Amino acid sequence: MSKHAFPMFEPWPVEIAYGGPRNQNTPSQNALIFKEARPYRLLFAAGDFYTANDSDYWDVMEPDDLRAEIRQTDPGCQYLSTSGQIAGMDELKITSGIRSSAMPFQWIKKADDAPSSNNLILAGNGIYNVETGKLMPLTPDYFATGVPDWNFDPDAECPMWLAFLKQVLDQSFHPTLQEWFGYTLTPDTSLEKIAALIGASRGGKGTIKNVLEGLTGEAHRGSITLNDLAGDFGLQAMIDKKLIIIPDRPTPRRRSATLPLSASRASAAMTRCR
């Protein structure tokens, strides 16, 4: 299914008679009518609109896409003027059941017996609870903005990966790397640490980085520079990222004002972002 597409048996958008020909409804009433008619849940959180999809996670929705969807419910502008459509979008931001204070990887609607979000790992076929060792189904009640391309398999083995690590990394570092991989896959950021892969060229750093990127998933990884970390501008796109890759930084010829690495060259510094 393509992004923002809806099932064939439930066509959308459809025309809506907002309050009749004169439409004396308030913008908040029109927003509620739109919300109730829409076949998939709408969410406004972390400053953006999101739409639940057929896989039970959330796609970010650009304002122009939402406005176009509202327009298609009243293509002739019989009930909603242009200003009325804009007012309706503003009202959707504060409509009960749409507005949420949840951040990505938190519960939007938390059941009494729901596990801590810090113990959850997203997989293509569900949500793995590291505390219980059980796989839960994906649900729009959990604020996931994507899933990785791999499925959880409790019987899976990785002989090629283990053989590779034996070649490139001293055995004493294997538990630390395993811990970092697991930490990255959860939403937990309490340790506030950066991992730096340091070593010679063709020493396995790129392969380790690529595997971790694949486990994290395309939707939840990003790349920035050390200069980007020196300020707040431009970091909004990192809000739903579990993994941030900082690429090579060659040894400078003179002292730089940017944030330094503890080594002269690191193939990838891997940090966490809430």
Disulfide bonds with the S-S distance in Angstrom:
none
